[in-house]
Amino acid sequence: MTETTTAVTSKEGTEFKQAITRKKQLFLLFFTTGNSRGDNVMYYSAKTRRSNIENSTWYNKNIHLIFNVPIQDIAELITTVQSSISKRGGVRKVEVKEISIFSHSWYDGPAGSMPSSIAPIIGNQMTIEGGWDSINYNWAPNSRFVAYGCNSGTDDEEQNIFVKELSKSSKFNYVKVWGQPSPTWPSLYPDKRETTVLRNLNTGWSVAGCYMVASVYGQGMAATRGIPLSKPSTKEAKNYLNNLLIERNYQNVFNSPLSRS
């Protein structure tokens, strides 16, 4: 997509038109498959994120390119990010606006369904050094990285806070890095925990949106729609920028059908 501007080039007011090419922006939505549990949660949460982007007020199909990418080895991100950029003309023509990862996770970050083939950690995770920081992301201005899995931004101060550590890397300079403060659970909403009987039986996923939200452990029955119990509380995600916690908020500030960012 090109835009034209008009500029005055001489005292006589001679004008010329210059075509300015705007870079394409990539939204890479990774979801893990082959898990012992939770495949539908990962797949439909990524699908919901895609739908929310496409229905945002700012979305432009000529500029914003969205890809839902199934992975098993978390290190597949390394080759996928690089190939996604190079296939579309390289860093001069394309930049990454968002990377979202819908997966299981723990204190050292997102986990695949098999051991990482690069910079592995026990638990199918990947180290920051030699793994996450080996990628040339070519981030766009005001870009975002989101790890939706359990404890990726844990509130347990005795544990490693993955998204905080990641935000220290020079490869994530001025990138908003979001993580979850506790275990996460499937929900119909991005800012509260509520599910259905069908989803408890691992079906009915396509009926409505799906979100991975942080909440207290267990209490699945109380979270079920129609059950006359108090719904379990939902915890706000954490947003780090250059090693600083700049925000705690529900993901609906960017991931909802009504999102403007």
LINWOTA-V121073 format. One record per helix or strand of 2 or more residues. SS is the DSSP state (A for helix, B for strand). FROM is the first residue (numbers start at 1). LEN is the number of residues. Records with the same first field share a line. If there is no record, write none. Layout:
SS=FROM-LEN, FROM-LEN
This chain:
B=2-7, 15-7, 24-9, 64-8, 94-9, 104-3, 109-3, 120-2, 125-2, 139-9, 176-4, 184-4, 211-5, 234-2, 237-5, 244-6
A=39-16, 76-11, 132-3, 162-7, 170-3, 197-4, 205-3, 251-3
